[in-house]
Amino acid sequence: MKIIEMKNVSKYFSLGGDKLYALKNISLSIDKGDFIAVMGQSGSGKSTLMNIFGCLDSPSSGSYRINGVEVADMDKDAHAELRCKTFGFIFQRYNLLTSLSALENIALPCVYYGLENKTRVEKARKLLYDFGLENRAENRPNELSGGQQQRVSIARALINGGEIILADEPTGALDSKSGEVVMDIIKDLHKKGHTIILVTHDQNIASYANRIIEIKDGEIISDTTKSGAAYKTQNTETIKKKSRFSYMRYQFYESFKMSLKAVKTHKMRSLLTTLGIIIGIASVASIVALGNGSQEKIMSSLNSIGSNTIIILPGGGFGDKEANKIKTLKISDTEVLSKLSYVDSVSPNIAAQGLIVYKNLSLLSSLSGVSAEFLEVNNKKLQSGRRFNASEVKSAAAVAIIDQNTQKEIFGTRDALGEIIIFNRQPLRIIGVMAKEDEFGPVNMNLNIYTPYTTAMYKIVGNQEIAGITVKISDDINSHLAEDNLVKVLSALHGKKDFFTINSDSVRKIVEDVTNTMTLLVSSIAVIALVVGGIGVMNIMLVSVTERTKEIGIRMAIGAKRKNILEQFLTEAVLLCLIGGAVGVLLAGLFSFAFNNLVDDFNMILSLNAVLIALFFSMAIGIVFGYMPARNASNLNPIDALARE
C-alpha cells in the first residue's frame, strides 16, 4: 500500500528575478514498511526532499500525498498533526531541548498528542529501558554522550508510534561505533514495521536500506530496489479523543508547566523581564495604600465636626467683612430649630477669648458656650469625667470641660477633675476632660474650654449674642434637603438670609473627591511606569523568541501546532507578569509595614481590592504585551526555525 506519493514535485527559491531550484520534478512512491535511503552530495536537494516528506517544508509545485490525502489541501495545524502522529524525526544534531531531561525530551511529543502525564512517563521510561538509558532518565542533553543523545532522539521519534521514521544523517555526528549502534536500532525498527526514510551521503549507511534513491542537482538520477521484503506495519496506538473543554484545560495546564520550567531555567532573564512590572506594581500599590491612608486620616479628622451636621454662621460666607456686625443669631433660633422633625439636636456656640488662671499659671485660651448635647452634635468624646446636663445649662452652673491641650499645659499628667480654674475672673469647676482627636490640617495648639452656653452668656460674656449654631440632622434624613429647609426656616425668622451654612457631608464629599482625584493622578503616573514595564516585557519576550527560535522549530517538528506555541509563550508572558505583580505587591506590603511602624499618626492601608487590581493589571499587561511575541513565535516556519543556530 502506498503511504507516500509524489508527482512532479519541485521546490525553488526566488533570487532576484531568477528561480533557484532545489528539487526538479520529483516523482516517486513509497510503500508502507519500506526502508529507503536517499543519497546525494551536499547541495543535491536530499535534505529539502526530507523536509517536504515530513511536512516541515512545502513544495513550490507538484502533488504530494500521504495515505492518499493531498498535503497541499491541509492547513498548518494538519501538518503539525502529521508530524505528531505519523512522522518521527531523527536529526543529525539530535535537536534535543537543553532545558529538559532525557525523559522529558522523549515524552514531549505526547504533550501535543494529548496523553496524560502518567501515561507518557510510563511510555518514555519503557523506551529508555529498551535503548539501555534507564539510568539516564534525569540527565540533560549536555550530560549525555553523542550516541546517548541520538538514542534519546530515536526514542522521541517513536513515542507517538512513528509510523514513518525520517532520519537525516543520523550517524553524521557520531563515531563509527556509536553509528553502528544507531543503525542497528534503525534496522530493528524497520523489522518492527516502521517505514524508514534515511538521508545520507555515506554508501555504507545506505547499504542498510532495501531501496536507494540517488539525487543530484535536485533530480533523481537513480532509484534502485534491492532484494528483501518490506515488513508489515504494526498498528499505531490511538487514544480516546478528549472533549473540547478537556483538551483546552489539558493544553493550558501543560503550557503552564512548560512556562514555569522556562522561567526557572532562565532566572536572570526572567528577573530582567519582570523588573519593570515589579517597580510599576509596587508603585501603584504603594500610592493606592497612601491614598487610602490619607483619606481615612482626613475622614477621621472631619468626623470631629460631626456626622450629618450643619453649622450656621453669620454673614454671607467666609471672609465676609460685615460678618462681625451681624448679631441676628439668637438662642431663640436654636429653640425653633430643635423642634423641627428632622433635627436630632442643636447646640449654640458662644465664643470668648480670655485668660485661664490656675494657681501661679496664667494662659490665653478660648471658651465655647454650648448646649448639653454638644458632644453628640460635634461627635466628640470624653476621656474622663462627665458632660454637663440640662439642669446645669438651665441654672448656668459654673462647670467646664477642658480639652487635651489645657490638660497638658496646666495639669500635666495630674487628674484635673474637680479642680477650679478661673476664666476672665469667673471660677469654673472641671467636670470632664475631652479625648484626644485626630486633626486635619495644622495642629491646633489652642487651649479650649467648654461651658454651658447660659454660663457663657450670663457670667462671662454678658450678652446673648451667639457665634454660630450647630445642628445635627437625623441619620435617616438627607442632609442636603434638611439644609435647604433650615435655610428657609431661618430666613423666615430673620426676614432675610444673613447667614451661611456649612454641611459636613458636602465638605466630606469635596475632600473625598480631592483625595480620589489626587490618588488617580498619581496612580496614572504609576500606570505609565507599568506600561513602560509592559513594553520591556514585550521587548525581552521578542528577544527570547529570537533566542529560542531553534527550540520553537524542534517543538513544531515533533507536533506542536501554532496555537500550542502561541499559548506557551503567551502563558509565559502572563506568568512572568503575575510573578512581577506578586513581588511588587509584596514589596508594597513590606514598605507599608515599615512605614506604619516608623510613622505614628498616619497609616498606609493596602486593601485587598488594591492587591487584586494590581494582579489583574499584571495579567492584563502579560496578555497585551505578550501577544505579539507569542504570535511571532507561532508564525515561524518550522524549517527556518530549525535551521537557526
C-alpha positions as CSV (number, residue, x, y, z in Angstrom):
1,M,0.0,0.0,0.0
2,K,1.3,3.4,-1.0
3,I,2.0,5.6,2.1
4,I,3.7,8.4,0.2
5,E,3.2,9.6,-3.4
6,M,4.9,12.4,-5.2
7,K,4.2,13.6,-8.7
8,N,6.3,16.3,-10.4
9,V,7.3,17.9,-7.1
10,S,9.6,21.0,-7.5
11,K,11.0,23.3,-4.9
12,Y,12.6,26.6,-5.8
13,F,13.6,29.9,-4.2
14,S,13.4,33.3,-5.8
15,L,16.8,35.0,-6.1
16,G,16.3,38.4,-7.7
17,G,14.2,37.7,-10.8
18,D,15.5,34.1,-11.1
19,K,14.3,30.8,-9.7
20,L,16.9,28.7,-7.8
21,Y,15.7,25.1,-7.9
22,A,16.4,22.8,-5.0
23,L,14.2,20.0,-6.4
24,K,13.0,19.4,-10.0
25,N,10.0,17.3,-11.0
26,I,10.5,14.6,-8.4
27,S,8.1,11.7,-8.8
28,L,8.2,8.6,-6.6
29,S,6.1,6.5,-4.3
30,I,6.9,4.7,-1.1
31,D,5.1,1.6,0.3
32,K,4.4,1.0,3.9
33,G,7.2,-0.9,5.6
34,D,9.8,0.3,3.1
35,F,13.4,1.2,4.1
36,I,14.5,4.0,1.7
37,A,17.9,5.6,1.6
38,V,18.1,9.0,-0.1
39,M,21.7,9.6,-1.2
40,G,23.5,12.6,-2.7
41,Q,26.3,15.1,-2.1
42,S,25.8,18.3,-0.1
43,G,23.5,20.6,-2.0
44,S,22.0,17.9,-4.1
45,G,18.5,18.5,-2.6
46,K,18.2,15.4,-0.4
47,S,17.6,17.4,2.9
48,T,15.0,19.6,1.1
49,L,13.2,16.4,0.0
50,M,13.3,15.1,3.5
51,N,11.8,18.3,4.9
52,I,9.0,18.1,2.3
53,F,8.4,14.4,3.3
54,G,8.0,15.5,6.9
55,C,5.8,18.5,6.2
56,L,8.4,20.8,7.6
57,D,8.5,22.5,4.2
58,S,6.1,22.6,1.3
59,P,6.7,22.1,-2.5
60,S,6.5,25.0,-4.9
61,S,4.6,22.9,-7.4
62,G,3.5,19.3,-7.9
63,S,1.5,16.9,-5.9
64,Y,2.4,15.3,-2.5
65,R,0.0,12.8,-0.9
66,I,0.2,10.9,2.4
67,N,-2.1,7.9,2.7
68,G,-3.9,9.2,-0.3
69,V,-4.6,12.7,1.1
70,E,-3.2,15.8,-0.7
71,V,-0.9,17.6,1.7
72,A,-1.4,20.9,-0.1
73,D,-5.1,20.8,0.9
74,M,-4.2,20.6,4.6
75,D,-3.6,23.7,6.8
76,K,-0.6,24.2,9.0
77,D,-2.2,22.5,12.0
78,A,-3.0,19.4,10.0
79,H,0.7,19.3,9.0
80,A,1.6,19.6,12.7
81,E,-0.7,16.7,13.5
82,L,1.0,14.6,10.9
83,R,4.4,15.4,12.4
84,C,2.9,14.5,15.8
85,K,1.2,11.2,15.0
86,T,2.6,9.9,11.7
87,F,6.2,11.0,11.4
88,G,9.1,10.6,13.8
89,F,12.2,12.7,13.2
90,I,15.8,11.6,13.9
91,F,18.2,14.6,13.3
92,Q,21.9,14.6,12.7
93,R,22.4,17.1,15.6
94,Y,19.8,15.4,17.8
95,N,17.8,18.6,18.3
96,L,17.1,17.9,22.0
97,L,15.9,20.7,24.3
98,T,18.7,21.5,26.6
99,S,16.4,22.6,29.4
100,L,14.7,19.2,29.6
101,S,15.9,15.9,30.9
102,A,16.2,12.8,28.7
103,L,12.8,11.5,30.0
104,E,11.1,14.9,29.3
105,N,12.6,15.2,25.8
106,I,11.3,11.7,24.9
107,A,7.8,12.4,26.4
108,L,7.4,15.9,24.9
109,P,5.6,14.8,21.6
110,C,3.0,13.1,23.8
111,V,2.1,16.5,25.2
112,Y,1.0,17.6,21.7
113,Y,-0.7,14.2,21.2
114,G,-2.8,14.7,24.3
115,L,-1.5,11.9,26.5
116,E,-1.8,12.4,30.3
117,N,1.4,12.8,32.3
118,K,1.3,9.3,33.9
119,T,0.9,7.5,30.6
120,R,3.6,9.4,28.7
121,V,6.1,9.0,31.5
122,E,5.4,5.2,31.5
123,K,6.0,5.1,27.7
124,A,9.1,7.2,27.9
125,R,10.6,5.1,30.7
126,K,9.9,1.9,28.7
127,L,11.7,3.4,25.7
128,L,14.6,4.5,27.9
129,Y,14.9,0.9,29.1
130,D,14.7,-0.5,25.5
131,F,17.6,1.7,24.5
132,G,19.7,1.0,27.6
133,L,19.2,4.5,29.0
134,E,17.1,3.7,32.1
135,N,19.8,5.2,34.4
136,R,20.0,8.4,32.3
137,A,16.3,9.5,32.7
138,E,17.0,12.7,34.6
139,N,20.2,13.7,32.7
140,R,20.1,16.7,30.5
141,P,21.5,16.5,26.9
142,N,24.8,18.1,27.9
143,E,25.3,15.3,30.4
144,L,24.9,12.6,27.7
145,S,27.3,11.4,25.0
146,G,26.6,11.8,21.3
147,G,25.4,8.3,21.0
148,Q,23.2,8.5,24.0
149,Q,21.7,11.8,22.7
150,Q,20.9,10.1,19.4
151,R,19.2,7.2,21.1
152,V,17.1,9.7,23.1
153,S,16.2,11.4,19.8
154,I,15.2,8.0,18.3
155,A,13.1,7.2,21.4
156,R,11.4,10.6,21.0
157,A,10.6,9.8,17.4
158,L,8.9,6.5,18.5
159,I,6.9,7.7,21.5
160,N,3.8,8.5,19.4
161,G,4.2,5.5,17.2
162,G,6.5,6.9,14.5
163,E,4.8,5.1,11.5
164,I,7.3,6.9,9.2
165,I,10.8,7.5,10.6
166,L,12.6,10.3,8.9
167,A,16.4,10.1,9.7
168,D,18.6,13.0,8.4
169,E,22.2,11.9,8.5
170,P,21.5,10.1,11.8
171,T,25.2,9.0,12.3
172,G,26.8,12.1,10.9
173,A,27.8,13.5,14.3
174,L,28.8,10.1,15.8
175,D,31.9,8.0,16.0
176,S,31.9,4.7,14.0
177,K,30.9,2.5,16.9
178,S,28.1,4.7,18.0
179,G,27.0,5.0,14.4
180,E,26.8,1.2,14.1
181,V,24.6,1.1,17.3
182,V,22.3,3.7,15.9
183,M,22.0,1.9,12.5
184,D,21.3,-1.4,14.2
185,I,18.4,0.3,16.1
186,I,17.0,1.8,12.9
187,K,17.3,-1.6,11.1
188,D,15.4,-3.2,14.0
189,L,12.7,-0.5,13.8
190,H,12.3,-1.5,10.1
191,K,11.8,-5.1,11.1
192,K,9.1,-4.0,13.5
193,G,7.2,-2.5,10.6
194,H,8.2,1.2,10.6
195,T,8.6,2.9,7.3
196,I,12.2,4.3,7.2
197,I,13.3,7.2,5.1
198,L,17.0,7.9,5.6
199,V,19.1,10.7,4.2
200,T,22.8,10.1,3.9
201,H,25.8,10.7,1.6
202,D,27.6,7.6,3.0
203,Q,27.3,4.4,0.9
204,N,27.9,2.2,3.9
205,I,24.9,3.7,5.7
206,A,22.8,3.5,2.6
207,S,23.5,-0.2,2.3
208,Y,21.2,-0.9,5.3
209,A,18.2,0.1,3.1
210,N,16.3,-2.1,0.7
211,R,15.9,0.8,-1.7
212,I,18.3,3.5,-2.6
213,I,17.3,6.8,-4.3
214,E,20.2,9.0,-5.6
215,I,19.7,12.7,-6.1
216,K,21.9,15.1,-8.0
217,D,21.2,18.8,-8.6
218,G,17.6,18.3,-7.4
219,E,16.8,15.5,-9.7
220,I,16.5,11.7,-9.2
221,I,19.3,10.1,-11.2
222,S,18.7,6.5,-9.9
223,D,16.1,4.5,-7.9
224,T,17.4,1.0,-7.1
225,T,15.5,-1.6,-5.1
226,K,17.5,-4.5,-3.5
227,S,16.1,-7.9,-2.6
228,G,14.4,-8.0,0.7
229,A,10.8,-7.8,1.7
230,A,9.1,-4.9,3.4
231,Y,7.8,-5.7,6.9
232,K,4.2,-5.5,7.9
233,T,3.4,-2.2,9.6
234,Q,2.2,-2.5,13.2
235,N,-0.9,-0.8,14.3
236,T,-0.2,2.6,15.8
237,E,-1.6,3.4,19.2
238,T,-4.7,5.6,19.3
239,I,-6.0,7.5,22.2
240,K,-9.6,8.5,23.2
241,K,-10.3,11.9,21.8
242,K,-10.8,14.5,24.6
243,S,-13.8,16.9,24.7
244,R,-13.0,20.4,23.6
245,F,-13.1,21.7,27.2
246,S,-10.9,18.9,28.5
247,Y,-8.4,19.4,25.7
248,M,-8.2,23.1,26.3
249,R,-7.8,22.6,30.0
250,Y,-5.1,19.9,29.3
251,Q,-3.2,22.2,27.0
252,F,-3.4,25.1,29.3
253,Y,-2.0,23.0,32.2
254,E,0.8,21.7,30.0
255,S,1.6,25.2,28.8
256,F,1.7,26.5,32.3
257,K,4.1,23.7,33.4
258,M,6.4,24.4,30.4
259,S,6.3,28.1,31.1
260,L,7.1,27.6,34.7
261,K,10.0,25.5,33.8
262,A,11.3,28.1,31.3
263,V,11.1,30.8,34.0
264,K,13.0,28.6,36.4
265,T,15.6,27.7,33.8
266,H,16.3,31.3,32.8
267,K,16.2,33.0,36.2
268,M,18.2,36.1,35.2
269,R,16.2,36.7,32.0
270,S,13.0,36.2,34.0
271,L,14.2,38.8,36.6
272,L,15.0,41.4,33.9
273,T,11.7,40.7,32.2
274,T,9.7,41.3,35.4
275,L,11.7,44.2,36.8
276,G,9.6,46.9,35.2
277,I,6.4,45.2,36.3
278,I,7.7,44.8,39.9
279,I,8.6,48.5,40.1
280,G,5.3,49.6,38.4
281,I,3.0,47.4,40.6
282,A,4.9,48.3,43.8
283,S,4.5,52.0,42.9
284,V,0.8,51.6,42.1
285,A,0.0,49.6,45.2
286,S,2.0,51.9,47.5
287,I,0.4,55.0,46.1
288,V,-3.1,53.5,46.5
289,A,-2.2,52.5,50.1
290,L,-1.0,56.1,50.8
291,G,-4.2,57.4,49.2
292,N,-6.4,55.1,51.3
293,G,-4.4,56.0,54.5
294,S,-4.6,59.7,53.8
295,Q,-8.3,59.6,53.0
296,E,-9.0,57.6,56.2
297,K,-7.0,60.2,58.2
298,I,-8.8,63.1,56.7
299,M,-12.2,61.4,57.1
300,S,-11.4,60.7,60.7
301,S,-10.4,64.3,61.3
302,L,-13.6,65.5,59.5
303,N,-15.7,63.4,61.9
304,S,-14.6,65.8,64.6
305,I,-17.0,68.4,63.1
306,G,-19.8,65.8,63.4
307,S,-21.5,63.4,61.1
308,N,-24.6,64.7,59.3
309,T,-24.2,68.1,60.9
310,I,-24.8,71.6,59.6
311,I,-23.0,74.6,61.0
312,I,-24.8,78.0,60.8
313,L,-22.6,81.2,60.9
314,P,-23.5,84.9,60.5
315,G,-22.6,86.7,57.2
316,G,-22.6,85.8,53.5
317,G,-19.7,83.4,53.7
318,F,-16.1,83.0,54.8
319,G,-14.2,86.3,54.5
320,D,-17.3,88.5,54.8
321,K,-16.2,91.8,56.2
322,E,-19.6,92.6,57.6
323,A,-20.0,89.3,59.5
324,N,-18.9,90.8,62.8
325,K,-21.7,93.4,62.6
326,I,-24.4,90.8,62.1
327,K,-25.9,89.9,65.5
328,T,-29.1,88.2,64.4
329,L,-28.4,84.6,65.5
330,K,-30.2,84.1,68.8
331,I,-30.9,81.4,71.4
332,S,-34.5,81.5,70.2
333,D,-33.3,80.3,66.8
334,T,-31.9,77.2,68.4
335,E,-35.2,76.6,70.2
336,V,-37.1,76.8,66.9
337,L,-34.7,74.6,65.1
338,S,-34.7,71.9,67.8
339,K,-38.5,71.4,67.3
340,L,-38.1,70.5,63.6
341,S,-38.9,66.9,63.0
342,Y,-35.8,66.1,61.0
343,V,-33.4,67.7,63.6
344,D,-31.9,65.4,66.1
345,S,-30.2,68.0,68.3
346,V,-29.0,71.6,68.3
347,S,-26.1,73.4,70.1
348,P,-25.5,77.1,70.1
349,N,-21.9,78.3,70.2
350,I,-20.9,81.4,72.2
351,A,-17.2,82.3,71.8
352,A,-15.0,84.2,74.1
353,Q,-11.2,84.8,74.5
354,G,-9.5,85.3,77.8
355,L,-7.1,84.2,80.4
356,I,-7.1,80.9,82.4
357,V,-5.7,81.4,85.8
358,Y,-4.7,78.4,87.9
359,K,-2.5,78.9,90.9
360,N,0.5,80.7,89.6
361,L,-0.3,80.0,85.9
362,S,-1.9,82.4,83.6
363,L,-2.6,81.3,80.0
364,L,-4.5,82.7,77.0
365,S,-7.4,80.4,76.0
366,S,-10.7,80.1,74.1
367,L,-14.0,79.4,75.7
368,S,-17.1,78.0,73.9
369,G,-20.6,78.1,75.4
370,V,-22.5,75.1,74.2
371,S,-25.6,73.0,75.0
372,A,-25.8,69.8,76.9
373,E,-25.9,67.9,73.5
374,F,-22.7,69.4,72.1
375,L,-20.8,66.1,72.4
376,E,-23.3,64.3,70.2
377,V,-23.7,67.2,67.9
378,N,-20.0,67.6,67.3
379,N,-19.1,63.9,67.5
380,K,-16.8,64.4,70.5
381,K,-15.9,62.0,73.3
382,L,-14.7,62.4,76.9
383,Q,-11.6,60.8,78.1
384,S,-12.7,61.1,81.7
385,G,-15.4,62.8,83.8
386,R,-18.9,63.6,82.6
387,R,-20.8,66.1,80.5
388,F,-22.9,68.9,81.9
389,N,-26.6,68.2,82.0
390,A,-29.8,70.1,81.1
391,S,-30.3,71.3,84.7
392,E,-26.7,72.7,84.8
393,V,-27.4,74.5,81.5
394,K,-30.7,75.9,82.8
395,S,-29.1,77.1,86.1
396,A,-25.9,78.5,84.3
397,A,-23.7,76.3,86.5
398,A,-20.1,77.2,86.8
399,V,-18.8,73.9,85.3
400,A,-16.4,73.3,82.5
401,I,-14.9,70.6,80.3
402,I,-11.4,71.1,79.1
403,D,-9.5,69.7,76.1
404,Q,-6.3,67.8,76.0
405,N,-4.2,70.9,75.3
406,T,-5.5,72.5,78.5
407,Q,-5.0,69.3,80.5
408,K,-1.4,69.0,79.3
409,E,-0.4,72.7,79.8
410,I,-2.0,73.3,83.2
411,F,-2.2,69.9,84.9
412,G,0.3,67.7,83.0
413,T,-0.3,64.1,84.0
414,R,-2.3,65.0,87.1
415,D,-6.1,64.4,87.3
416,A,-7.9,67.7,86.5
417,L,-11.3,66.6,87.6
418,G,-12.7,68.7,90.4
419,E,-10.1,71.4,90.1
420,I,-11.1,75.0,89.9
421,I,-9.8,77.3,87.2
422,I,-10.6,81.0,86.6
423,F,-11.5,82.3,83.2
424,N,-11.9,86.0,82.9
425,R,-12.4,86.2,86.7
426,Q,-15.1,83.6,86.6
427,P,-14.3,80.4,88.6
428,L,-15.2,77.1,86.8
429,R,-15.1,73.6,88.2
430,I,-13.7,71.0,85.8
431,I,-16.1,68.1,85.4
432,G,-14.7,66.4,82.3
433,V,-11.7,66.1,80.0
434,M,-12.1,65.7,76.3
435,A,-10.4,62.7,74.5
436,K,-7.6,63.3,72.0
437,E,-8.9,63.9,68.5
438,D,-7.4,63.2,65.0
439,E,-6.9,66.6,63.4
440,F,-6.9,67.6,59.8
441,G,-4.5,70.3,58.7
442,P,-2.2,72.2,61.1
443,V,-2.2,71.0,64.7
444,N,-4.5,73.1,66.9
445,M,-2.4,74.4,69.9
446,N,-5.2,76.5,71.4
447,L,-6.4,75.8,75.0
448,N,-10.1,75.2,74.8
449,I,-12.8,75.3,77.5
450,Y,-16.4,74.3,77.1
451,T,-19.2,75.6,79.4
452,P,-23.0,75.7,79.3
453,Y,-24.0,78.5,76.9
454,T,-26.0,80.0,79.7
455,T,-22.9,80.3,81.9
456,A,-21.1,81.9,79.0
457,M,-23.9,84.4,78.3
458,Y,-24.7,85.5,81.9
459,K,-21.4,85.1,83.8
460,I,-18.6,85.6,81.2
461,V,-19.7,87.4,78.0
462,G,-22.6,89.4,79.5
463,N,-24.8,89.3,76.4
464,Q,-27.0,86.8,74.4
465,E,-25.1,87.0,71.1
466,I,-24.1,83.7,69.7
467,A,-21.3,83.0,67.2
468,G,-23.0,80.1,65.5
469,I,-25.3,77.2,65.7
470,T,-24.5,73.5,65.1
471,V,-27.4,71.3,64.0
472,K,-27.3,67.5,63.9
473,I,-29.7,66.0,61.4
474,S,-31.4,62.7,62.0
475,D,-29.5,59.8,60.4
476,D,-32.4,58.8,58.1
477,I,-32.7,62.3,56.6
478,N,-30.9,63.6,53.6
479,S,-28.7,66.3,54.9
480,H,-28.9,68.5,51.8
481,L,-32.7,68.5,51.8
482,A,-32.6,69.3,55.6
483,E,-30.0,72.1,54.9
484,D,-32.4,73.7,52.3
485,N,-35.3,73.6,54.8
486,L,-33.1,75.1,57.6
487,V,-32.2,78.0,55.4
488,K,-35.9,78.6,54.6
489,V,-36.9,78.5,58.3
490,L,-34.1,80.8,59.5
491,S,-34.6,83.2,56.6
492,A,-38.3,83.5,57.5
493,L,-37.4,84.1,61.2
494,H,-34.8,86.8,60.3
495,G,-36.7,88.3,57.4
496,K,-33.7,87.7,55.2
497,K,-30.8,85.4,54.7
498,D,-28.0,87.0,56.8
499,F,-26.2,83.7,57.5
500,F,-24.4,80.9,55.6
501,T,-24.2,77.1,56.3
502,I,-21.5,74.5,56.2
503,N,-22.7,71.0,55.6
504,S,-20.3,68.4,56.9
505,D,-21.4,65.9,54.3
506,S,-20.6,68.4,51.5
507,V,-17.1,69.1,53.0
508,R,-16.6,65.3,53.3
509,K,-17.6,64.8,49.7
510,I,-15.3,67.6,48.5
511,V,-12.4,66.1,50.4
512,E,-13.1,62.6,49.1
513,D,-13.2,63.9,45.6
514,V,-10.0,65.8,46.0
515,T,-8.2,62.8,47.6
516,N,-9.6,60.4,44.9
517,T,-8.5,62.8,42.2
518,M,-5.0,63.0,43.7
519,T,-4.8,59.3,44.0
520,L,-6.0,58.8,40.5
521,L,-3.5,61.4,39.2
522,V,-0.5,59.9,40.9
523,S,-1.7,56.4,40.1
524,S,-1.9,57.4,36.4
525,I,1.8,58.3,36.6
526,A,2.5,54.9,38.2
527,V,0.4,53.2,35.4
528,I,2.7,54.8,32.9
529,A,5.5,53.0,34.7
530,L,3.5,49.8,34.3
531,V,3.1,50.4,30.6
532,V,6.9,51.0,30.3
533,G,7.4,47.8,32.2
534,G,5.0,46.1,29.8
535,I,7.0,47.3,26.8
536,G,10.1,46.0,28.5
537,V,8.3,42.6,28.8
538,M,7.4,42.7,25.1
539,N,10.9,43.6,24.1
540,I,12.6,40.9,26.2
541,M,10.0,38.3,25.0
542,L,10.7,39.3,21.4
543,V,14.4,38.7,22.1
544,S,13.5,35.5,23.8
545,V,11.6,34.3,20.7
546,T,14.7,35.1,18.7
547,E,17.0,33.3,21.1
548,R,14.6,30.3,21.3
549,T,13.9,30.0,17.5
550,K,15.6,26.6,17.4
551,E,13.5,25.4,20.3
552,I,10.3,26.5,18.6
553,G,11.4,24.7,15.5
554,I,12.1,21.5,17.4
555,R,8.7,21.7,19.1
556,M,7.0,22.2,15.7
557,A,8.9,19.3,14.2
558,I,7.6,16.9,16.9
559,G,4.0,18.0,16.6
560,A,3.4,21.4,18.2
561,K,0.6,23.4,16.5
562,R,0.6,27.1,16.1
563,K,-1.8,27.5,18.9
564,N,0.4,25.4,21.2
565,I,3.3,27.7,20.6
566,L,1.1,30.8,20.9
567,E,-0.3,29.5,24.2
568,Q,3.0,28.6,25.6
569,F,4.7,31.9,25.0
570,L,1.6,33.9,26.0
571,T,1.3,31.9,29.2
572,E,4.9,32.5,29.9
573,A,4.5,36.3,29.5
574,V,1.4,36.3,31.7
575,L,3.2,34.1,34.3
576,L,6.2,36.5,34.3
577,C,3.9,39.5,34.8
578,L,1.9,37.8,37.5
579,I,5.1,36.9,39.3
580,G,6.3,40.5,38.9
581,G,2.9,41.7,40.2
582,A,3.0,39.4,43.2
583,V,6.6,40.6,44.0
584,G,5.5,44.2,43.5
585,V,2.6,43.7,45.9
586,L,4.9,42.1,48.4
587,L,7.3,45.0,48.2
588,A,4.4,47.4,48.7
589,G,3.3,45.4,51.7
590,L,6.8,45.5,53.2
591,F,7.0,49.2,52.6
592,S,3.6,49.8,54.2
593,F,4.6,47.7,57.2
594,A,7.9,49.7,57.6
595,F,6.1,53.0,57.1
596,N,3.4,52.2,59.6
597,N,6.0,51.2,62.2
598,L,8.0,54.4,61.7
599,V,5.1,56.9,61.5
600,D,2.8,57.1,64.4
601,D,-0.1,59.3,63.4
602,F,-0.6,58.1,59.8
603,N,-1.0,54.6,58.3
604,M,-0.7,53.2,54.8
605,I,-3.7,50.9,54.1
606,L,-3.0,48.2,51.5
607,S,-6.5,46.9,50.8
608,L,-7.4,43.6,49.2
609,N,-9.1,45.4,46.3
610,A,-5.8,47.2,45.6
611,V,-3.9,43.8,45.6
612,L,-6.5,42.2,43.3
613,I,-6.5,45.2,40.9
614,A,-2.6,45.1,40.8
615,L,-2.6,41.4,40.0
616,F,-5.3,42.0,37.4
617,F,-3.2,44.7,35.8
618,S,-0.2,42.4,35.8
619,M,-2.1,39.7,34.0
620,A,-3.6,42.2,31.5
621,I,-0.1,43.6,30.8
622,G,1.2,40.0,30.2
623,I,-1.7,39.4,27.7
624,V,-1.4,42.7,25.9
625,F,2.4,42.9,25.6
626,G,3.0,39.2,25.4
627,Y,0.7,38.6,22.5
628,M,2.9,40.0,19.8
629,P,6.0,37.9,20.7
630,A,3.8,34.8,21.2
631,R,2.2,35.4,17.8
632,N,5.6,35.9,16.1
633,A,6.7,32.6,17.7
634,S,3.7,30.7,16.4
635,N,4.1,32.1,12.9
636,L,7.6,30.9,12.5
637,N,8.2,28.5,9.6
638,P,9.4,25.1,11.1
639,I,12.2,24.6,8.6
640,D,13.5,28.1,9.0
641,A,13.3,27.8,12.8
642,L,15.2,24.5,12.8
643,A,17.9,26.0,10.7
644,R,18.6,28.8,13.2
645,E,21.6,28.2,15.5
